């Protein structure tokens, strides 16, 4: 099992909720009610797209990179109630 880092952009939608897209994994589009839900859906979509590439022998996106064994610095969203 491998882990990969992808870049996603999360934007609020006018009608409510959020939309995630990725410049790393083309075709990734995810929509959710919260940022956390949108990220979770985006992770699932990315996994399925990467698994599809591997199953069909298609090349992985060139900007996709595995998580470094010594660790990586990530930014995460944290929801806090006032």
TITOR-108666 format. One record per residue (C-alpha): residue in one letter; residue number from 1; x, y, z. Coordinates in pm, whole numbers, plus 32768, in hexadecimal, padded with zeros to 4 digits. Layout:
// residues N
+---+-----+------+------+------+
: r :   k :   xx :   yy :   zz :
+---+-----+------+------+------+
: a : NUM :    X :    Y :    Z :
...
+---+-----+------+------+------+
This chain:
// residues 82
+---+-----+------+------+------+
: r :   k :   xx :   yy :   zz :
+---+-----+------+------+------+
: x :   1 : 8000 : 8000 : 8000 :
: x :   2 : 8083 : 8158 : 7FA3 :
: x :   3 : 8021 : 82B4 : 8012 :
: x :   4 : 8033 : 83E1 : 7F2E :
: x :   5 : 801E : 8556 : 7F6B :
: x :   6 : 7F34 : 8617 : 7E8B :
: x :   7 : 7EE4 : 8786 : 7E73 :
: x :   8 : 7D78 : 87EA : 7E8A :
: x :   9 : 7CC9 : 8938 : 7E7B :
: x :  10 : 7B90 : 895F : 7F4F :
: x :  11 : 7AA2 : 8A7A : 7EFC :
: x :  12 : 7957 : 8AE1 : 7F97 :
: x :  13 : 7828 : 8AC2 : 7EB5 :
: x :  14 : 7727 : 8BDC : 7E98 :
: x :  15 : 7609 : 8AEC : 7EE6 :
: x :  16 : 76C1 : 8A68 : 8018 :
: x :  17 : 77BB : 8952 : 8049 :
: x :  18 : 7913 : 892F : 7FB1 :
: x :  19 : 79B4 : 88B5 : 7E70 :
: x :  20 : 7B0A : 880F : 7E5A :
: x :  21 : 7BD9 : 87E9 : 7D1E :
: x :  22 : 7D40 : 877C : 7CE8 :
: x :  23 : 7E5B : 87E9 : 7C06 :
: x :  24 : 7F11 : 86A8 : 7C68 :
: x :  25 : 7E01 : 85AA : 7C13 :
: x :  26 : 7D43 : 861F : 7ADF :
: x :  27 : 7BD4 : 85C5 : 7AE7 :
: x :  28 : 7BBA : 85E6 : 7C60 :
: x :  29 : 7A7F : 86A5 : 7CBC :
: x :  30 : 79E0 : 8683 : 7E12 :
: x :  31 : 78C4 : 873E : 7EBA :
: x :  32 : 7862 : 873A : 8028 :
: x :  33 : 77A3 : 87F8 : 8133 :
: x :  34 : 78DA : 884B : 8202 :
: x :  35 : 7A4B : 8871 : 81B5 :
: x :  36 : 7A95 : 8730 : 8273 :
: x :  37 : 798C : 866A : 81B6 :
: x :  38 : 7A03 : 86F8 : 806A :
: x :  39 : 7B6B : 8692 : 80B6 :
: x :  40 : 7AFA : 8534 : 811A :
: x :  41 : 7A38 : 850D : 7FD5 :
: x :  42 : 7B60 : 8597 : 7F0F :
: x :  43 : 7C46 : 8494 : 7FB0 :
: x :  44 : 7B59 : 837D : 7F48 :
: x :  45 : 7B3C : 8401 : 7DE3 :
: x :  46 : 7CB8 : 8425 : 7DC9 :
: x :  47 : 7CEA : 82C2 : 7E49 :
: x :  48 : 7BF7 : 8239 : 7D49 :
: x :  49 : 7C98 : 82FB : 7C2B :
: x :  50 : 7DF7 : 8289 : 7C8E :
: x :  51 : 7D85 : 8120 : 7CBA :
: x :  52 : 7CE3 : 812D : 7B61 :
: x :  53 : 7E2E : 819E : 7AC7 :
: x :  54 : 7EE6 : 8083 : 7B74 :
: x :  55 : 7DE1 : 7F7B : 7B14 :
: x :  56 : 7DE1 : 7FE3 : 79A6 :
: x :  57 : 7F58 : 8015 : 7986 :
: x :  58 : 7F2F : 818A : 7946 :
: x :  59 : 8045 : 8272 : 79BA :
: x :  60 : 8011 : 8327 : 7B02 :
: x :  61 : 8000 : 84A2 : 7AF1 :
: x :  62 : 8166 : 8528 : 7AE1 :
: x :  63 : 8129 : 861E : 7BFF :
: x :  64 : 80B6 : 8508 : 7CEA :
: x :  65 : 81BA : 84B6 : 7DF0 :
: x :  66 : 81C9 : 83B5 : 7F05 :
: x :  67 : 81D0 : 8424 : 8070 :
: x :  68 : 8339 : 843F : 80E1 :
: x :  69 : 83A7 : 8334 : 81D6 :
: x :  70 : 843E : 8439 : 82BC :
: x :  71 : 82F8 : 8501 : 82BA :
: x :  72 : 8263 : 862A : 820A :
: x :  73 : 81D4 : 8777 : 8277 :
: x :  74 : 8060 : 8794 : 8232 :
: x :  75 : 7F5B : 889F : 8265 :
: x :  76 : 7E0B : 882C : 82EC :
: x :  77 : 7CC1 : 88D9 : 8334 :
: x :  78 : 7C46 : 88D7 : 849C :
: x :  79 : 7AE0 : 893C : 84F6 :
: x :  80 : 7ABB : 89EF : 8644 :
: x :  81 : 7975 : 8A58 : 86EA :
: x :  82 : 7980 : 8BAF : 8791 :
+---+-----+------+------+------+
